[in-house]
Amino acid sequence: MAVRAGASRELIVPPSVRRRAGIKAGDRLEFEAARGVITIRKSRQLEDDEYTPAQRRTIQKRLDEAAEDVRQGRVYGPFSTHEELMASLRATRRPLY
């Protein structure tokens, strides 16, 4: 099914597509865009999350710190072989946690 994107910022998903995808009013959706393709997924409900809110905050904090390290160039590699990776790890001797 094809629809034309309007001038407004909203994109309308036809009811028949929402029905087939099982999307209902009030559902939370995740959007991902790459190379001209938009993927829409229903978000997992919070009560189905395998992590507690405190664990989720810790995970997100570490992911944010890792992203900042990448932005600042504080990364190692790329490595051509696992031997190069192991040599780099041994040379730095930093604890993982």
ChimeraX commands (.cxc) that place a marker at each C-alpha (Angstrom):
marker #1 position 0.00,0.00,0.00 radius 0.5
marker #1 position 1.35,3.42,-0.89 radius 0.5
marker #1 position 0.37,6.79,0.58 radius 0.5
marker #1 position 1.58,10.29,-0.20 radius 0.5
marker #1 position 3.41,12.21,2.53 radius 0.5
marker #1 position 1.68,15.51,3.21 radius 0.5
marker #1 position 3.15,18.91,4.01 radius 0.5
marker #1 position 2.42,18.47,7.71 radius 0.5
marker #1 position 5.01,16.86,9.95 radius 0.5
marker #1 position 2.75,13.91,10.72 radius 0.5
marker #1 position 2.77,10.72,8.72 radius 0.5
marker #1 position -0.51,8.84,8.61 radius 0.5
marker #1 position -0.39,5.05,8.88 radius 0.5
marker #1 position -3.51,3.60,7.22 radius 0.5
marker #1 position -5.89,1.74,9.57 radius 0.5
marker #1 position -5.54,-1.54,7.65 radius 0.5
marker #1 position -1.75,-1.46,8.16 radius 0.5
marker #1 position -2.14,-0.67,11.87 radius 0.5
marker #1 position -4.57,-3.59,12.24 radius 0.5
marker #1 position -2.22,-6.05,10.51 radius 0.5
marker #1 position 0.68,-4.85,12.72 radius 0.5
marker #1 position -1.44,-5.10,15.88 radius 0.5
marker #1 position -0.98,-1.41,16.70 radius 0.5
marker #1 position -3.69,0.00,18.93 radius 0.5
marker #1 position -4.38,3.48,20.30 radius 0.5
marker #1 position -2.03,4.25,23.16 radius 0.5
marker #1 position 0.70,1.80,22.07 radius 0.5
marker #1 position 4.26,3.11,22.32 radius 0.5
marker #1 position 6.20,2.86,19.06 radius 0.5
marker #1 position 9.91,2.92,18.22 radius 0.5
marker #1 position 11.10,4.41,14.94 radius 0.5
marker #1 position 14.38,3.64,13.21 radius 0.5
marker #1 position 15.50,5.19,9.92 radius 0.5
marker #1 position 18.36,4.07,7.69 radius 0.5
marker #1 position 19.02,4.51,3.97 radius 0.5
marker #1 position 15.52,5.57,3.04 radius 0.5
marker #1 position 13.77,2.88,5.11 radius 0.5
marker #1 position 11.72,3.61,8.23 radius 0.5
marker #1 position 11.14,0.70,10.60 radius 0.5
marker #1 position 8.36,0.99,13.17 radius 0.5
marker #1 position 8.20,-1.41,16.12 radius 0.5
marker #1 position 5.92,-1.62,19.11 radius 0.5
marker #1 position 7.94,-0.78,22.23 radius 0.5
marker #1 position 8.18,-3.37,24.95 radius 0.5
marker #1 position 5.95,-2.58,27.86 radius 0.5
marker #1 position 7.87,-1.46,30.94 radius 0.5
marker #1 position 6.41,-4.27,33.03 radius 0.5
marker #1 position 7.87,-6.77,30.51 radius 0.5
marker #1 position 11.35,-5.26,30.85 radius 0.5
marker #1 position 13.87,-7.75,32.19 radius 0.5
marker #1 position 15.71,-4.98,34.10 radius 0.5
marker #1 position 14.62,-2.94,37.10 radius 0.5
marker #1 position 14.46,0.85,36.67 radius 0.5
marker #1 position 17.70,1.19,38.68 radius 0.5
marker #1 position 19.45,-1.35,36.45 radius 0.5
marker #1 position 18.11,0.40,33.35 radius 0.5
marker #1 position 19.52,3.75,34.61 radius 0.5
marker #1 position 22.94,2.15,35.24 radius 0.5
marker #1 position 22.98,0.58,31.78 radius 0.5
marker #1 position 21.96,3.85,30.12 radius 0.5
marker #1 position 24.62,5.78,32.06 radius 0.5
marker #1 position 27.34,3.37,30.88 radius 0.5
marker #1 position 26.07,3.53,27.30 radius 0.5
marker #1 position 26.12,7.35,27.43 radius 0.5
marker #1 position 29.69,7.29,28.81 radius 0.5
marker #1 position 30.77,4.89,26.07 radius 0.5
marker #1 position 29.22,7.09,23.38 radius 0.5
marker #1 position 31.07,10.11,24.79 radius 0.5
marker #1 position 34.35,8.14,24.73 radius 0.5
marker #1 position 33.78,7.38,21.05 radius 0.5
marker #1 position 32.95,11.05,20.30 radius 0.5
marker #1 position 36.13,12.17,22.10 radius 0.5
marker #1 position 38.27,9.59,20.30 radius 0.5
marker #1 position 39.05,7.63,23.46 radius 0.5
marker #1 position 38.89,4.28,21.73 radius 0.5
marker #1 position 41.30,1.52,20.73 radius 0.5
marker #1 position 41.49,-0.33,17.43 radius 0.5
marker #1 position 40.36,-1.35,14.97 radius 0.5
marker #1 position 42.24,-4.60,15.28 radius 0.5
marker #1 position 43.02,-6.91,12.38 radius 0.5
marker #1 position 43.37,-10.01,14.55 radius 0.5
marker #1 position 42.37,-11.15,18.00 radius 0.5
marker #1 position 46.07,-11.26,18.89 radius 0.5
marker #1 position 46.29,-7.47,18.30 radius 0.5
marker #1 position 43.25,-6.98,20.53 radius 0.5
marker #1 position 44.72,-9.11,23.31 radius 0.5
marker #1 position 48.07,-7.31,23.09 radius 0.5
marker #1 position 46.28,-3.96,23.43 radius 0.5
marker #1 position 44.29,-5.18,26.45 radius 0.5
marker #1 position 47.43,-6.51,28.15 radius 0.5
marker #1 position 49.27,-3.25,27.47 radius 0.5
marker #1 position 46.61,-1.09,29.11 radius 0.5
marker #1 position 45.88,-3.39,32.09 radius 0.5
marker #1 position 42.69,-1.47,32.87 radius 0.5
marker #1 position 39.97,-3.24,34.87 radius 0.5
marker #1 position 36.78,-3.85,32.89 radius 0.5
marker #1 position 34.52,-2.53,35.66 radius 0.5
marker link #1:1,2 radius 0.2
marker link #1:2,3 radius 0.2
marker link #1:3,4 radius 0.2
marker link #1:4,5 radius 0.2
marker link #1:5,6 radius 0.2
marker link #1:6,7 radius 0.2
marker link #1:7,8 radius 0.2
marker link #1:8,9 radius 0.2
marker link #1:9,10 radius 0.2
marker link #1:10,11 radius 0.2
marker link #1:11,12 radius 0.2
marker link #1:12,13 radius 0.2
marker link #1:13,14 radius 0.2
marker link #1:14,15 radius 0.2
marker link #1:15,16 radius 0.2
marker link #1:16,17 radius 0.2
marker link #1:17,18 radius 0.2
marker link #1:18,19 radius 0.2
marker link #1:19,20 radius 0.2
marker link #1:20,21 radius 0.2
marker link #1:21,22 radius 0.2
marker link #1:22,23 radius 0.2
marker link #1:23,24 radius 0.2
marker link #1:24,25 radius 0.2
marker link #1:25,26 radius 0.2
marker link #1:26,27 radius 0.2
marker link #1:27,28 radius 0.2
marker link #1:28,29 radius 0.2
marker link #1:29,30 radius 0.2
marker link #1:30,31 radius 0.2
marker link #1:31,32 radius 0.2
marker link #1:32,33 radius 0.2
marker link #1:33,34 radius 0.2
marker link #1:34,35 radius 0.2
marker link #1:35,36 radius 0.2
marker link #1:36,37 radius 0.2
marker link #1:37,38 radius 0.2
marker link #1:38,39 radius 0.2
marker link #1:39,40 radius 0.2
marker link #1:40,41 radius 0.2
marker link #1:41,42 radius 0.2
marker link #1:42,43 radius 0.2
marker link #1:43,44 radius 0.2
marker link #1:44,45 radius 0.2
marker link #1:45,46 radius 0.2
marker link #1:46,47 radius 0.2
marker link #1:47,48 radius 0.2
marker link #1:48,49 radius 0.2
marker link #1:49,50 radius 0.2
marker link #1:50,51 radius 0.2
marker link #1:51,52 radius 0.2
marker link #1:52,53 radius 0.2
marker link #1:53,54 radius 0.2
marker link #1:54,55 radius 0.2
marker link #1:55,56 radius 0.2
marker link #1:56,57 radius 0.2
marker link #1:57,58 radius 0.2
marker link #1:58,59 radius 0.2
marker link #1:59,60 radius 0.2
marker link #1:60,61 radius 0.2
marker link #1:61,62 radius 0.2
marker link #1:62,63 radius 0.2
marker link #1:63,64 radius 0.2
marker link #1:64,65 radius 0.2
marker link #1:65,66 radius 0.2
marker link #1:66,67 radius 0.2
marker link #1:67,68 radius 0.2
marker link #1:68,69 radius 0.2
marker link #1:69,70 radius 0.2
marker link #1:70,71 radius 0.2
marker link #1:71,72 radius 0.2
marker link #1:72,73 radius 0.2
marker link #1:73,74 radius 0.2
marker link #1:74,75 radius 0.2
marker link #1:75,76 radius 0.2
marker link #1:76,77 radius 0.2
marker link #1:77,78 radius 0.2
marker link #1:78,79 radius 0.2
marker link #1:79,80 radius 0.2
marker link #1:80,81 radius 0.2
marker link #1:81,82 radius 0.2
marker link #1:82,83 radius 0.2
marker link #1:83,84 radius 0.2
marker link #1:84,85 radius 0.2
marker link #1:85,86 radius 0.2
marker link #1:86,87 radius 0.2
marker link #1:87,88 radius 0.2
marker link #1:88,89 radius 0.2
marker link #1:89,90 radius 0.2
marker link #1:90,91 radius 0.2
marker link #1:91,92 radius 0.2
marker link #1:92,93 radius 0.2
marker link #1:93,94 radius 0.2
marker link #1:94,95 radius 0.2
marker link #1:95,96 radius 0.2
marker link #1:96,97 radius 0.2
view
